[in-house]
Amino acid sequence: MQSRETSADLWHQKPYYSLDAWCKNTYGRKLYKAALDIGCTCPNRDGTLDTRGCIFCSAGGSGDFAASRQLSVTDQLNQAKALLSSKWTPEPGKPSLIAYFQAYTNTYGDPDRLLSCYEEALSSPEVAGISIATRPDCLSDIILEGLNRLRLRYPDRFIWIELGLQSIHDHTAARIRRGYPTSVFYDAAAKLHARKLPFIVHLILGLPGETQLDLQESIRAVNQVHPFGVKLQLLHILKGTDLALLYESGKLPVLTQEEYLDLLISCIAALSPDICLHRITGDGPRKLLIAPQWSLSKRNVLNRLHALMKQRNLRQGDKIEK
């Protein structure tokens, strides 16, 4: 394991290995995400598994910050560049965008169309790479082979796959209506490793019925699978979701900021130090967010997290199980 002095430099003085640190170490600069919507749906919504979606998922398929699906990939990227113009100026030969295929399940649909969308993004001179949000049960061999071809065709671009796991526990999966057993996640991870396609695992903190022990078991499982990255997401209660109905009926407690930070710190400390943390809070759309309202102040949450980790003398990996 690397020393604290070494990790402090590599992690840019944060107590964990952030996506921002990875970008600066790899490219020497910050990368910016452009959230895309390419008109996908989900087997949990189109009737294949269900029509209601996961209980926490908004009508936008978790792509509430994405551009309009009516636009082409190129037009959506141009729209994102315009929105980022106040803090980023494109420089020739220095791609600084991550094309994030965010809304719904982005490997679920006609493979030819999907692969064409990925390639359209990869061919953009401003795009450093793409990140594709999906489900472990929606990675067909056709899609995986197509992604592998793109990986070889664009060796100077990265291709990441984001897997919505949420919890390693099948009892939680049933409660949140995830729609697949955890064994499918392990199979998907093995296939991605075999094709050298880096993947990012999504976990949600505060799921109904989940204990701290459950969460720690999910972290241990992720360490064993060893993805490129992890997203730790606070459970947001959004308007129009079944989760909102549970909350409004008084059947769902919501984490306070301090409770969340305690859980988050325990996860970070137990996570392998070479797994990149792509998210540690998450953004709930202001117009949809019911609770917790404290999460809207992201800067305050991050400042409090860093202060607590310093106070407790904890860094990513300090509590990893040997």
Phi, psi and omega per residue, in radians:
M1 nan 2.451 -3.103
Q2 -1.227 2.703 -3.131
S3 -1.250 2.864 3.097
R4 -1.119 -0.612 3.138
E5 -1.150 -0.751 3.131
T6 -1.149 -0.804 -3.122
S7 -1.159 -0.573 3.108
A8 -1.039 -0.701 3.105
D9 -1.247 -0.830 -3.099
L10 -1.182 -0.517 -3.118
W11 -1.660 0.102 3.089
H12 0.971 0.823 3.018
Q13 1.224 0.185 3.009
K14 -1.597 2.768 -3.139
P15 -1.485 0.284 3.126
Y16 -2.696 2.871 -3.086
Y17 -1.583 1.668 -3.038
S18 -1.530 2.847 3.037
L19 -1.073 -0.662 3.115
D20 -1.029 -0.721 3.115
A21 -1.141 -0.736 3.118
W22 -1.048 -0.780 -3.121
C23 -1.085 -0.796 -3.116
K24 -1.190 -0.639 3.097
N25 -1.193 -0.614 -3.048
T26 -1.526 -0.704 -3.027
Y27 -2.009 -0.201 -3.091
G28 1.326 0.253 -3.122
R29 -2.799 2.940 3.090
K30 -1.324 2.517 2.991
L31 -1.924 2.607 -3.084
Y32 -2.060 2.419 -3.126
K33 -1.528 2.385 3.007
A34 -2.001 1.880 -3.081
A35 -1.371 2.207 -3.038
L36 -2.050 2.664 3.051
D37 -2.271 1.957 -3.076
I38 -1.870 0.424 2.995
G39 1.357 0.471 3.128
C40 -1.445 2.938 2.971
T41 -2.177 -2.653 -3.061
C42 -2.670 2.496 3.106
P43 -1.109 -0.280 3.081
N44 -1.488 -0.014 -3.116
R45 -2.197 -0.473 -3.042
D46 -1.582 0.111 3.112
G47 1.709 -0.186 3.122
T48 -1.095 -0.813 3.062
L49 -1.946 -0.651 -3.070
D50 -2.906 3.091 3.061
T51 -2.117 -0.053 -3.005
R52 -1.733 -0.223 -3.071
G53 1.312 3.055 3.019
C54 -1.122 2.696 -2.975
I55 -1.181 -0.305 -3.108
F56 -1.746 -0.123 -2.967
C57 -1.455 2.289 3.140
S58 -1.329 2.994 3.132
A59 -1.086 -0.380 3.119
G60 -1.466 0.094 3.102
G61 1.106 0.686 -3.118
S62 1.124 0.273 3.113
G63 -2.008 0.700 -3.028
D64 -1.200 -0.277 3.109
F65 -1.781 0.055 -3.089
A66 -1.355 2.797 3.091
A67 -1.283 3.087 -3.096
S68 -1.224 2.330 3.108
R69 -1.216 -0.162 3.099
Q70 -1.299 -0.289 -3.118
L71 -1.635 2.693 3.041
S72 -1.215 2.910 3.089
V73 -1.012 -0.777 -3.138
T74 -1.073 -0.750 3.138
D75 -1.181 -0.642 3.090
Q76 -1.142 -0.686 3.084
L77 -1.128 -0.710 3.105
N78 -1.112 -0.668 3.091
Q79 -1.116 -0.730 3.120
A80 -1.110 -0.716 3.121
K81 -1.072 -0.684 3.121
A82 -1.122 -0.714 3.137
L83 -1.184 -0.523 -3.116
L84 -1.568 -0.007 -2.982
S85 -1.072 -0.417 -3.121
S86 -1.307 -0.332 -3.115
K87 -2.203 -0.034 -3.131
W88 -2.546 2.278 3.055
T89 -2.026 2.062 -3.135
P90 -0.997 2.415 3.086
E91 -2.101 2.295 3.125
P92 -0.948 2.312 3.109
G93 1.375 0.075 3.130
K94 -2.245 1.320 3.129
P95 -1.079 2.352 -3.040
S96 -2.337 0.216 3.118
L97 -1.857 2.475 2.897
I98 -1.836 2.002 3.101
A99 -1.395 1.895 -3.011
Y100 -1.812 1.813 3.082
F101 -1.353 1.669 -2.847
Q102 -1.812 -0.747 -2.933
A103 -1.334 2.245 3.109
Y104 1.114 -2.545 -3.028
T105 -1.918 1.845 -2.867
N106 -1.571 0.206 2.931
T107 -2.091 0.270 -3.065
Y108 -1.935 1.857 -3.098
G109 2.642 -2.870 -3.130
D110 -1.156 2.051 -3.063
P111 -1.015 -0.705 -3.123
D112 -1.072 -0.781 3.140
R113 -1.139 -0.769 -3.115
L114 -1.099 -0.813 -3.130
L115 -1.120 -0.581 3.079
S116 -1.141 -0.683 3.095
C117 -1.126 -0.766 3.118
Y118 -1.055 -0.770 -3.085
E119 -1.183 -0.610 3.100
E120 -1.038 -0.706 3.104
A121 -1.221 -0.789 -3.107
L122 -1.081 -0.506 -3.095
S123 -1.437 -0.136 3.118
S124 -1.255 2.291 -3.098
P125 -1.119 -0.391 -3.130
E126 -1.530 -0.126 -3.044
V127 -1.643 2.128 3.091
A128 -1.402 -0.474 3.129
G129 3.099 3.124 -3.102
I130 -2.177 2.655 3.058
S131 -2.257 2.229 -2.975
I132 -2.041 1.928 3.121
A133 -1.389 2.273 -3.100
T134 -2.749 -2.981 3.092
R135 -2.012 2.586 3.116
P136 -1.071 -0.421 -3.126
D137 -1.546 0.151 -3.119
C138 -2.164 0.621 3.106
L139 -1.997 1.464 -3.137
S140 -1.259 2.787 3.101
D141 -1.074 -0.603 3.127
I142 -1.090 -0.810 3.119
I143 -1.122 -0.777 -3.105
L144 -1.112 -0.727 3.112
E145 -1.176 -0.654 3.087
G146 -1.124 -0.710 3.090
L147 -1.132 -0.654 3.115
N148 -1.133 -0.683 3.089
R149 -1.107 -0.739 3.117
L150 -1.129 -0.658 3.097
R151 -1.032 -0.710 -3.141
L152 -1.334 -0.541 -3.118
R153 -1.310 -0.521 -3.114
Y154 -2.141 1.209 -3.061
P155 -1.139 -0.328 3.137
D156 -1.639 0.119 3.089
R157 -2.092 2.568 3.065
F158 -1.679 2.702 3.041
I159 -2.269 2.021 3.121
W160 -1.967 2.536 3.054
I161 -1.994 2.216 -3.135
E162 -1.825 2.090 -3.059
L163 -1.820 2.113 3.113
G164 -1.402 1.490 3.122
L165 -1.498 -0.879 3.122
Q166 1.277 -0.828 3.093
S167 -2.719 2.598 3.105
I168 -1.412 -0.157 -2.985
H169 -1.653 2.220 -3.132
D170 -1.191 -0.499 3.103
H171 -1.170 -0.614 3.059
T172 -1.250 -0.702 3.129
A173 -0.997 -0.710 3.106
A174 -1.159 -0.675 -3.112
R175 -1.164 -0.641 -3.104
I176 -1.653 0.030 3.081
R177 1.124 0.786 -3.109
R178 -1.177 -0.714 3.000
G179 1.713 0.045 3.072
Y180 -2.607 2.642 3.097
P181 -1.354 2.728 -3.091
T182 -1.095 -0.441 3.104
S183 -1.015 -0.531 3.116
V184 -1.156 -0.641 3.091
F185 -1.081 -0.794 3.137
Y186 -1.077 -0.705 3.108
D187 -1.090 -0.768 -3.130
A188 -1.114 -0.739 3.132
A189 -1.057 -0.738 3.137
A190 -1.114 -0.720 3.138
K191 -1.144 -0.683 -3.140
L192 -1.215 -0.737 3.069
H193 -1.029 -0.752 -3.096
A194 -1.081 -0.537 -3.121
R195 -1.717 0.164 3.136
K196 0.982 0.639 3.076
L197 -1.776 1.899 -3.124
P198 -1.066 2.485 3.134
F199 -2.335 2.767 -3.076
I200 -2.167 2.306 -3.095
V201 -1.801 2.269 3.087
H202 -1.642 2.233 2.996
L203 -2.167 2.492 3.120
I204 -1.936 2.305 3.096
L205 -1.715 2.230 3.115
G206 1.785 0.277 3.141
L207 -1.115 2.616 -3.121
P208 -0.964 2.215 3.067
G209 1.430 -0.136 -3.109
E210 -1.395 2.366 3.084
T211 -1.752 2.972 3.063
Q212 -1.083 -0.625 3.094
L213 -1.092 -0.754 3.089
D214 -1.002 -0.775 -3.108
L215 -1.135 -0.728 3.119
Q216 -1.115 -0.615 3.087
E217 -1.165 -0.629 3.063
S218 -1.117 -0.722 3.117
I219 -1.114 -0.753 3.118
R220 -1.064 -0.712 3.132
A221 -1.127 -0.706 3.112
V222 -1.117 -0.742 3.092
N223 -0.994 -0.701 -3.109
Q224 -1.206 -0.648 3.107
V225 -1.296 -0.540 3.080
H226 0.951 1.250 3.043
P227 -1.346 2.995 3.011
F228 -1.154 -0.705 -3.057
G229 -2.561 2.933 3.094
V230 -2.387 2.481 2.955
K231 -1.982 2.126 3.062
L232 -1.782 2.000 -2.970
Q233 -2.023 2.193 2.970
L234 -1.140 2.398 3.069
L235 -1.178 2.039 3.065
H236 -1.745 2.390 3.055
I237 -1.730 1.966 -3.025
L238 -1.932 2.598 3.110
K239 -1.020 2.474 3.058
G240 1.468 0.096 3.135
T241 -1.850 2.769 3.073
D242 -1.157 -0.459 3.070
L243 -1.085 -0.657 3.117
A244 -1.104 -0.660 3.110
L245 -1.115 -0.718 3.082
L246 -1.068 -0.786 -3.112
Y247 -1.117 -0.803 -3.088
E248 -1.195 -0.401 3.088
S249 -1.502 0.004 3.117
G250 1.404 0.245 -3.079
K251 -1.719 0.079 -3.104
L252 -2.366 1.884 3.065
P253 -1.280 2.617 3.138
V254 -1.969 2.417 -3.138
L255 -1.148 2.401 2.931
T256 -1.317 2.930 3.129
Q257 -1.061 -0.742 -3.127
E258 -1.161 -0.676 3.097
E259 -1.108 -0.752 3.121
Y260 -1.098 -0.788 -3.121
L261 -1.114 -0.645 3.071
D262 -1.074 -0.791 3.106
L263 -1.116 -0.776 -3.110
L264 -1.073 -0.785 -3.135
I265 -1.114 -0.695 3.114
S266 -1.106 -0.624 3.104
C267 -1.204 -0.817 -3.113
I268 -1.084 -0.767 -3.117
A269 -1.140 -0.486 -3.112
A270 -1.606 -0.090 -3.082
L271 -1.543 2.405 3.113
S272 -0.909 2.326 -3.028
P273 -1.215 -0.199 3.100
D274 -1.757 0.171 2.993
I275 -1.629 2.182 -3.056
C276 -1.361 2.259 3.102
L277 -1.527 1.868 -3.103
H278 -1.467 -0.350 3.127
R279 -2.752 2.471 3.075
I280 -2.297 -0.005 3.068
T281 -2.350 -1.054 -3.077
G282 1.626 2.726 -3.127
D283 -2.024 2.175 2.992
G284 -1.690 2.249 -3.141
P285 -0.972 2.209 -3.050
R286 -0.957 -0.672 -3.074
K287 -1.307 -0.286 -3.121
L288 -1.884 -0.341 -2.996
L289 -1.268 2.156 3.034
I290 -1.623 -0.835 -3.116
A291 -2.815 2.708 -0.106
P292 -1.441 2.311 -3.092
Q293 -1.153 -0.455 3.141
W294 -1.088 -0.379 -3.088
S295 -1.232 -0.227 3.133
L296 -1.185 -0.416 3.113
S297 -1.617 1.340 -3.046
K298 -1.078 -0.723 -3.124
R299 -1.070 -0.705 3.117
N300 -1.115 -0.709 3.127
V301 -1.097 -0.799 -3.130
L302 -1.134 -0.751 3.120
N303 -1.070 -0.739 3.128
R304 -1.161 -0.682 3.099
L305 -1.042 -0.867 -3.109
H306 -1.114 -0.677 3.135
A307 -1.139 -0.745 -3.129
L308 -1.174 -0.709 -3.139
M309 -1.152 -0.646 3.078
K310 -1.167 -0.764 -3.139
Q311 -1.065 -0.674 -3.104
R312 -1.579 0.010 3.136
N313 0.959 0.844 -3.115
L314 -2.113 2.496 3.083
R315 -2.381 2.874 3.130
Q316 -0.975 2.259 3.086
G317 1.607 -0.130 -3.094
D318 -1.111 -0.494 -3.082
K319 -1.978 0.358 -3.123
I320 -1.153 2.458 3.108
E321 -1.301 2.221 -3.133
K322 -1.331 nan nan
